[in-house]
């Protein structure tokens, strides 16, 4: 089972991704977050395998990226343009 956190500031986007992801048998939406701080907190609690993160939440915020990496216990974050 792949555990996913969905983080986006738009409720419609969060809900849409959650609906799509939960329709897959091998994917579990572990948590959703509406901002960067909440994303870090839910990642600390739920320990997801993947975070689907709106790039605008972290754009230009080095401290946020470091906090998310620490919360995940990961060494890197892969983003798309």
N, C-alpha and C positions, 0 to 999 in steps of 0.2 A: 504494500500500500504506500503510495506517495502522498505525503502530507504537505499541503500547500497553504500559505498565508496570502490573501489577496489584500493589497493596500492601494487605495485610490481615494482621492478627495471627492469624487463624484459618486453618489449613491447608485445611480443607474448603472454605471460601469462596474462597481463592486457586485451588484446584484446579478448583472449579466454574466460576469465571469464565474461567479459562484454557481449559477444555474448550469452553465456549460460544463464546468469541472465536476460537479456532483453527478452529472449524468454518466460519467465514466466509472466503471466498476473498480478500477485500481487507483482512483484518486479520492482523497479525503480533504475537504477544505477544513483545515484545523482552526482557522480564525480569519476574521476580516478586520481591517483597520481603515480609519478615515483620514489619518494624518501620520506624519513621520514619527512623532512621539509614541502614538498608539501602536504603530508598526513595530517599533523596538520592544515595547512592553509585551505585545502578544507573541513575538518571536522568542522572547525570554521564557514565557510560560509554556508555549506549545511546541517549541523545538521543531519547526517544520523542515522538510527536505528542500523545499523550494519556496521562494518569496516572489510573487508576482506584484511588482512595485511600480507605481506610476513614477516615471522619471522626474516629473516636476516636483515631487515631494522631496527629492534629494538633490536636485540640481544646484550645484555650486556649494553644497553644504558638507564639507569634509568631515565635520564633527558627527554629522548624522551617519555618514557612511561608516565611520569607525565604530560608532555605537551599534549599528546594525550588524557589522561583522562580529563584534564582541558578543552580541546577543545570540547570534547563530553559532558561535564557536567555529566560524569559518575563517578561511584565509583570504578569500576574494569574493567580489561581487561581479557578476557578469551582467552587463547592461546592453540594451540595444538603442540605436539612435532615435 
